[in-house]
Amino acid sequence: MSRQSVQMELAERPETNIIPGQTFRLVSVPVPTEADLQDGQLLVESLYISLDPAMRGWLVDRPSYLPPVQIGEVMRAGAIARVLASKSSVAAPGDIVSALVGFAEVRILHESAGTVQKAFPLPPNGKVTDLLGVLGLTGMTAYFGMTKIGEPNKGETVVVTAAAGATGSVAAQIAKIKGARVIGTAGTDEKVRWLREEMGLDVALNYKDPDFQKKFKEATPDLIDVFFDNVGGEQLDMALARANKFSRFVICGGISQYNTAEPQGPKNFLNVITQRIKVQGFIVLDYATEFGAALQQLSQWLAEGKIRRKETIVKGGLKAAEGAMISLFEGHNTGKLMIEVKNPEGESKL
Ligand SMILES: NC(=O)c1ccc[n+]([C@@H]2O[C@H](COP(=O)([O-])OP(=O)(O)OC[C@H]3O[C@@H](n4cnc5c(N)ncnc54)[C@H](OP(=O)(O)O)[C@@H]3O)[C@@H](O)[C@H]2O)c1
């Protein structure tokens, strides 16, 4: 019998929350080999797979910035992978790549889909897992959202929601680098302590605290100049009520609404007019031509210790993937969440 590898496929579209054992199914398939490769293709094995809130959106059958994942398809996911065999000039056997592998242990990818890139060279204090975090799409999302849309000036007040997450923690630190007074919100007292004591934020607040609204108001006596939003819902509404004139609202994400059948719109939206707020959504892929420059800058900040990071790495391989995805919506992670499929130091068993 041929050797098998595991992959996770979409089994049914969730109406609200992802249902364990129902939304996805794990299947064993014969391991593809070098003999299966055609010109322009690479055979890769996943090391770490990224868990992203955006995945919830890819399960919905409607037009978006990427096509929805189809029933029976391998779930889309970014990963750090090692090249096992190559008929492409993009990377050679043994190279580490950033690639859209999906939830699969081993897969054949085609270079022309633009889904495989040789890994960005790590700074001296860099780790391979940074390629999914600070030096991956979440780091770049923070970079472009904060520097191109938020554009904080020295002394301005910046508020970042989900500030202890992968994107938020980098966005908040970039605002500090730019000289702003930075307030972060998060869902546990431990995250709030980490943001204040280790990330150097000026204020951090637990949005589950019964006095959150009062504390949010007290923390923004000069109102908000830049609001970098990852969660939407109540917090977006509160920020609209505290917006300064000509403030910039960077709409990066709205995780509080991703699992709801009827997303909540902001009650205070008309403050956009009275306060002349610039509200702009964006998708990090809009800035693809500038990824190289962003990675250089993020890498330098990481090397200088101006950006610090934490990761939450779930062990257990693909069996742990569904639970890890659900845990994103329950706030179990601090910093970048990923699953370890295979430790890069380990020998390839395939
Ligand atoms: N526009 C883009 O191109 C782009 C790219 C990447 C990511 N994003 C968006 O950026 C946001 C953060 O993504 P990420 O990958 O960095 O994830 P993350 O922040 O590392 O993880 C998600 C965090 O969201 C918080 N959360 C979950 N449910 C919540 C709720 N109901 N209310 C408030 N907070 C909640 C949790 O932390 P707490 O403990 O604080 O609740 C959780 O840890 C997401 O909205 C994502 O869609 C956008």
The ligand as an ORCA input file, in Angstrom:
! r2SCAN-3c Opt
* xyz 0 1
  N      -7.476     43.361      6.050
  C      -6.545     42.425      5.916
  O      -5.868     42.281      4.890
  C      -6.313     41.506      7.076
  C      -5.210     40.631      7.084
  C      -5.006     39.829      8.223
  C      -5.908     39.899      9.292
  N      -6.976     40.745      9.207
  C      -7.932     40.868     10.307
  O      -7.220     41.264     11.457
  C      -7.875     40.766     12.606
  C      -6.854     40.032     13.477
  O      -6.386     38.899     12.767
  P      -5.148     38.039     13.328
  O      -4.830     37.037     12.294
  O      -4.101     38.966     13.789
  O      -5.817     37.283     14.547
  P      -5.478     37.451     16.093
  O      -5.724     38.878     16.450
  O      -4.132     36.884     16.358
  O      -6.544     36.515     16.768
  C      -7.873     36.895     16.845
  C      -8.164     37.580     18.188
  O      -9.381     38.265     18.085
  C      -9.951     38.414     19.376
  N     -11.396     38.150     19.323
  C     -12.002     36.996     18.977
  N     -13.337     37.146     19.066
  C     -13.565     38.417     19.487
  C     -14.737     39.166     19.784
  N     -15.962     38.628     19.641
  N     -14.586     40.443     20.184
  C     -13.375     40.998     20.322
  N     -12.219     40.339     20.070
  C     -12.318     39.064     19.646
  C      -9.269     37.370     20.275
  O      -8.492     38.033     21.265
  P      -9.146     38.610     22.648
  O      -8.651     37.713     23.739
  O      -8.602     39.968     22.718
  O     -10.635     38.526     22.504
  C      -8.370     36.590     19.343
  O      -7.174     36.193     19.935
  C      -9.018     39.887     12.121
  O     -10.204     40.623     12.133
  C      -8.608     39.568     10.696
  O      -9.710     39.262      9.889
  C      -7.182     41.538      8.128
*
